[in-house]
């Protein structure tokens, strides 16, 4: 029980603190792994203060053998032992329940989202990450063809190849050349450009930074995250309607880093009809939900093959996309049939979405749906920031029109 401030004069440390004082100090103790303070995370379980100024703090760790316990203990002691009125401090340790751990992780992820760093991606750009639970489902092919289809509709579309190890976007889009620095003296990288009709692609990939396409990048998590961070912060992206990000497969460091840096991003999950692919892909949906990202929908790739007799053959099974969309509670945006022209177009740098055939029509239909229904571009005209800018501009014009007294 908390003890109110005392008027005792025999406590050499001064008037007693109250529990709120101690909890306020504990808000400055950050769990090094979760990045939030231990009060917000529910780890500070209680405070008792004796009439003699002896303070007991109960702290619950995520696991009993948490290796960060010593650091948390040092931080707590440094803050509390020097506080006026405290004569001694004893720490009691316990462990969070499974429900409390889940709540703590959710709170930590929310705090990360709210404290996202600034990037060079304009606020008006709709950011769409293209993800999959496993490799080999055609995620990169979907990314480049959707980007090409959107550009053909007249949009300016950024394409970020975040699959640092397995970059393939440059070849699939037919874009070559080293990334260059800005000519205006700013320390920014300029994306490689590819005009498509009335639209434009702005492409950034690790493939533009290596000497040979066959070079192997043997990087670990921290370096991968740092590379993606550079692509978001140090590239002169300029105005864009959309930014499509080709994610690496799975739910690892890059995915979590992007969720932290771009909390407003939305995710499209690519799967095949195979049940095994669908069961793995649901993990990407789970990661998105835990990171507070909106899932725009599911695309089923390699859905079926139509032979020259007009008969469809389900080579990889049936229903994986529908099952994933149902389990995730999101729409099935479309299905892409198996066509040799899709792979041939990727190898030649000519996305099939710009050509003819059932696959091309399917990609264009999904792009139109993204624009019209699932993830329309952001309308900023009515937002408070834009209204304030307009008001300031109007006042500036008025000042210019009125002659000085």
C-alpha positions in Angstrom: 0.0 0.0 0.0 1.3 3.4 -0.8 2.2 5.7 2.1 1.4 9.4 1.8 4.1 12.0 2.4 5.1 12.1 6.0 5.9 15.0 8.3 8.3 12.9 10.3 11.6 14.5 11.1 13.5 11.3 12.1 13.8 10.1 8.5 17.2 11.4 7.5 16.3 11.0 3.8 13.5 13.5 4.1 9.7 13.3 3.5 8.5 10.0 2.3 7.7 9.6 -1.4 4.4 8.1 -2.5 3.8 5.2 -4.9 3.0 7.6 -7.8 6.5 9.2 -7.4 8.1 5.8 -7.7 6.0 4.7 -10.7 6.8 8.0 -12.4 10.5 7.1 -12.0 9.9 3.6 -13.3 8.5 5.2 -16.5 12.0 6.2 -17.3 13.2 2.5 -17.2 13.1 1.2 -20.8 13.0 -2.5 -21.5 16.0 -2.8 -23.9 14.3 -5.5 -26.0 10.8 -4.1 -26.3 11.8 -0.4 -26.5 9.0 0.8 -24.1 9.0 1.7 -20.5 8.3 -1.0 -17.9 5.2 0.7 -16.6 3.5 0.9 -20.0 4.4 -2.7 -20.6 2.8 -3.8 -17.4 6.1 -5.1 -16.0 6.0 -2.7 -12.9 3.6 -4.8 -10.8 3.6 -2.8 -7.6 5.2 -0.5 -5.1 5.2 -0.5 -1.3 6.7 2.1 1.0 7.3 1.6 4.7 7.2 4.5 7.2 11.0 4.3 7.4 11.4 5.0 3.7 12.1 1.4 2.7 10.8 0.9 -0.9 9.9 -2.5 -2.4 9.3 -2.7 -6.1 7.9 -5.8 -7.8 8.9 -6.2 -11.5 7.6 -9.0 -13.8 10.0 -10.1 -16.6 8.9 -11.6 -19.9 10.8 -14.7 -18.8 12.2 -15.7 -15.5 15.8 -16.0 -16.9 15.6 -12.8 -18.9 19.3 -11.8 -19.7 18.3 -8.1 -19.5 17.4 -8.4 -15.9 20.7 -7.0 -14.7 20.3 -3.9 -16.9 16.8 -3.3 -15.8 17.9 -3.7 -12.2 20.7 -1.1 -12.6 18.3 1.4 -14.2 15.7 1.0 -11.5 18.2 1.4 -8.7 19.9 4.4 -10.3 16.5 6.2 -10.5 14.9 5.2 -7.2 17.8 5.0 -4.6 18.7 8.7 -5.1 15.1 9.9 -4.8 14.4 12.1 -1.7 12.9 10.1 1.1 14.1 6.7 0.0 16.3 5.0 2.6 16.5 1.6 1.0 15.3 -0.3 -2.1 14.5 -4.0 -2.5 13.5 -5.5 -5.8 11.2 -8.5 -6.1 11.0 -10.4 -9.3 8.2 -12.4 -10.9 7.2 -13.3 -14.5 4.5 -12.1 -16.8 1.6 -14.4 -17.5 1.1 -15.5 -21.1 -1.7 -13.0 -21.5 0.4 -10.3 -20.0 3.2 -11.1 -22.4 0.9 -10.8 -25.3 -0.4 -7.5 -24.1 3.1 -6.2 -23.5 4.3 -7.2 -27.0 1.2 -5.6 -28.5 1.8 -2.4 -26.6 5.5 -2.4 -27.6 4.6 -2.8 -31.3 2.0 0.0 -31.1 4.6 2.4 -29.5 7.0 1.6 -32.3 4.3 2.4 -34.9 3.5 5.7 -33.2 7.2 6.7 -33.1 8.0 5.8 -36.7 11.1 7.7 -38.1 10.8 10.2 -40.8 11.4 8.8 -44.3 11.7 10.3 -47.8 8.3 8.7 -48.8 5.7 11.5 -49.4 2.7 11.5 -47.1 0.4 11.3 -50.1 2.0 8.1 -51.4 0.0 4.9 -50.9 2.5 2.3 -49.7 1.8 -1.3 -50.6 4.1 -4.2 -49.5 3.8 -7.4 -51.5 4.6 -10.3 -49.1 4.5 -14.0 -49.0 4.9 -16.7 -46.4 7.5 -18.6 -48.5 9.6 -18.2 -51.6 8.7 -19.5 -55.0 5.1 -18.2 -55.2 5.8 -15.5 -57.7 5.8 -12.5 -55.3 8.4 -10.5 -57.3 6.5 -11.2 -60.6 3.3 -9.9 -59.0 5.1 -6.8 -57.7 6.6 -5.7 -61.1 3.5 -6.5 -63.1 1.2 -4.6 -60.7 3.7 -1.7 -60.8 3.8 -1.8 -64.6 0.0 -1.9 -64.8 -0.4 1.0 -62.5 2.1 3.1 -64.4 0.3 2.2 -67.7 -2.8 3.8 -66.1 -0.8 7.1 -65.8 0.4 6.8 -62.2 3.9 7.5 -60.9 4.9 4.3 -59.1 7.9 3.6 -56.9 9.2 0.1 -56.8 11.5 -0.8 -53.9 13.2 -4.2 -54.1 13.5 -5.0 -50.4 14.4 -8.6 -51.1 18.0 -7.7 -50.4 19.4 -11.2 -50.8 17.2 -12.3 -53.7 16.8 -9.1 -55.8 15.2 -9.7 -59.1 13.3 -6.5 -59.9 15.9 -4.9 -62.2 15.9 -7.8 -64.6 12.1 -8.3 -64.5 11.5 -4.6 -65.3 14.3 -4.4 -67.8 16.0 -1.5 -65.9 19.8 -1.2 -65.8 22.4 1.1 -64.5 24.0 2.1 -61.3 22.1 4.3 -58.9 23.4 7.9 -59.1 23.6 10.7 -56.6 21.4 13.8 -56.9 22.8 16.6 -59.0 21.6 19.4 -56.7 24.2 18.8 -54.1 22.0 16.9 -51.7 23.3 13.6 -50.4 20.5 11.6 -51.9 20.3 8.7 -54.3 18.2 9.1 -57.4 16.0 6.1 -58.4 16.4 4.6 -61.9 13.4 5.6 -64.1 11.3 3.7 -66.6 8.5 5.6 -68.4 5.5 3.5 -69.2 2.8 5.3 -71.3 1.7 8.3 -69.4 3.1 6.9 -66.1 6.5 6.4 -64.6 8.3 3.8 -62.6 11.0 4.8 -60.0 13.0 1.8 -59.2 15.5 1.1 -56.4 17.2 -2.2 -55.8 20.3 -3.7 -54.4 20.8 -5.0 -57.9 21.8 -1.5 -59.0 24.6 -1.5 -56.4 26.4 -4.7 -57.1 28.9 -5.4 -59.9 27.3 -8.6 -61.0 23.8 -10.0 -60.8 25.3 -13.3 -59.6 27.0 -11.7 -56.6 25.9 -13.2 -53.3 25.1 -10.8 -50.4 25.9 -12.6 -47.1 24.4 -10.1 -44.8 22.7 -10.6 -41.4 19.7 -8.9 -40.0 21.2 -5.6 -38.8 22.8 -4.9 -42.2 19.6 -5.9 -44.0 17.6 -3.5 -42.0 20.1 -0.7 -42.4 20.0 -1.2 -46.2 16.2 -0.9 -46.3 16.4 2.1 -44.0 18.8 3.8 -46.5 16.4 3.1 -49.3 13.6 4.8 -47.4 15.5 7.7 -46.0 18.3 8.5 -48.4 16.6 8.2 -51.8 15.1 11.2 -53.6 11.8 9.5 -54.3 9.9 12.7 -55.1 6.2 12.7 -55.8 4.6 9.2 -56.2 1.1 7.9 -56.3 2.1 4.5 -55.2 5.1 2.7 -53.7 5.2 -1.0 -54.2 7.7 -2.9 -52.0 8.8 -6.4 -53.0 9.4 -8.0 -49.6 11.6 -10.9 -48.9 9.7 -14.1 -48.2 8.8 -15.0 -44.6 8.4 -12.8 -41.5 12.0 -11.9 -40.5 14.1 -8.8 -39.8 13.3 -6.8 -43.0 9.5 -7.3 -42.6 9.6 -6.1 -39.0 11.9 -3.2 -39.8 9.6 -2.0 -42.6 6.6 -2.3 -40.4 8.4 0.0 -37.9 9.6 2.5 -40.5 6.4 2.5 -42.6 3.5 1.9 -40.2 1.0 3.3 -42.7 1.9 0.6 -45.3 -0.7 -1.9 -46.4 0.1 -5.5 -47.3 -0.9 -7.7 -50.2 -0.2 -11.4 -49.6 0.7 -13.6 -52.5 0.1 -17.4 -52.4 -0.5 -20.3 -54.7 -3.5 -22.6 -54.7 -1.5 -25.2 -52.8 -2.7 -25.8 -49.2 0.9 -25.9 -48.0 1.6 -22.4 -49.4 -1.6 -21.1 -47.9 -0.8 -22.4 -44.4 2.6 -20.7 -44.6 1.2 -17.5 -46.0 -1.2 -17.0 -43.1 1.9 -16.2 -41.0 2.5 -13.1 -43.1 -1.1 -12.0 -42.3 -0.5 -12.7 -38.6 2.7 -10.6 -38.7 0.9 -7.7 -40.4 -1.9 -7.8 -37.8 0.5 -7.8 -34.9 2.4 -4.9 -36.5 -0.9 -3.0 -37.0 -0.6 -3.0 -40.7 -3.7 -3.2 -42.9 -4.0 -6.2 -45.2 -5.4 -5.0 -48.5 -6.1 -8.5 -49.8 -4.8 -11.7 -51.2 -3.6 -12.6 -54.7 -3.5 -16.2 -55.8 -0.7 -16.8 -58.3 -0.3 -19.7 -60.6 -3.9 -20.6 -60.2 -4.4 -23.0 -63.2 -3.0 -23.8 -66.6 -5.3 -23.7 -69.7 -4.2 -26.1 -72.5 -4.7 -25.6 -76.2 -8.0 -27.5 -75.9 -9.4 -24.9 -73.5 -9.3 -27.2 -70.5 -8.0 -25.8 -67.1 -5.5 -27.9 -65.2 -5.0 -27.1 -61.5 -1.4 -28.1 -61.4 -0.8 -26.7 -57.8 -4.1 -27.5 -56.3 -7.3 -25.5 -55.8 -8.6 -22.9 -53.4 -5.5 -21.8 -51.5 -6.1 -18.1 -52.3 -9.8 -18.3 -51.3 -8.9 -20.1 -48.1 -6.2 -17.6 -47.1 -8.5 -14.6 -47.8 -11.2 -16.2 -45.7 -8.9 -17.1 -42.9 -7.4 -13.6 -42.9 -10.8 -11.9 -43.3 -9.7 -9.9 -46.4 -10.8 -9.9 -50.0 -9.3 -12.1 -52.7 -8.1 -9.4 -55.2 -7.6 -11.8 -58.1 -6.1 -15.0 -59.5 -3.2 -15.1 -62.0 -3.2 -18.1 -64.3 -0.1 -20.1 -65.3 1.3 -18.8 -68.5 4.8 -19.3 -70.0 4.6 -15.6 -71.2 4.7 -14.4 -67.6 8.1 -16.0 -66.9 9.4 -15.1 -70.4 8.3 -11.4 -69.9 10.2 -11.4 -66.6 13.3 -12.8 -68.1 13.2 -10.3 -71.0 12.4 -7.3 -68.8 9.0 -6.9 -70.4 6.2 -7.3 -67.8 3.3 -9.3 -69.2 0.9 -6.8 -67.7 1.8 -4.6 -70.6 1.0 -7.3 -73.1 -2.0 -9.5 -74.0 -3.5 -12.7 -72.7 -5.4 -14.0 -69.6 -2.5 -13.3 -67.2 -2.1 -9.7 -68.5 -5.8 -9.1 -68.1 -5.7 -10.5 -64.6 -2.9 -8.2 -63.5 -4.6 -5.2 -65.0 -7.9 -6.1 -63.3 -6.2 -6.3 -60.0 -4.4 -2.9 -60.5 -7.8 -1.3 -61.4 -9.3 -2.8 -58.3 -6.4 -1.4 -56.2 -7.2 2.0 -57.5 -11.0 1.9 -57.4 -11.7 -0.2 -54.3 -9.2 -1.9 -52.1 -6.5 0.7 -51.6 -7.3 4.0 -53.4 -4.7 6.8 -53.4 -4.7 9.1 -50.4 -6.9 12.2 -50.8 -5.1 14.9 -48.9 -7.2 17.9 -49.9 -9.3 17.9 -46.8 -6.6 17.1 -44.2 -5.8 19.6 -41.6 -2.2 20.1 -42.7 -3.2 20.9 -46.3 -6.0 23.2 -45.1 -3.5 25.0 -42.8 -1.1 25.4 -45.8 -3.9 26.8 -47.9 -4.8 29.3 -45.2 -1.2 30.4 -44.7 -0.8 30.8 -48.5 -4.0 32.9 -48.7 -2.8 35.2 -45.9 0.5 35.6 -47.6 -1.3 36.6 -50.8 -3.4 39.1 -48.8 -0.4 40.6 -47.2 1.3 41.0 -50.6 -1.8 42.7 -52.0 -2.2 45.2 -49.2 0.3 48.1 -49.5 2.2 49.0 -46.3 0.8 51.8 -44.2 
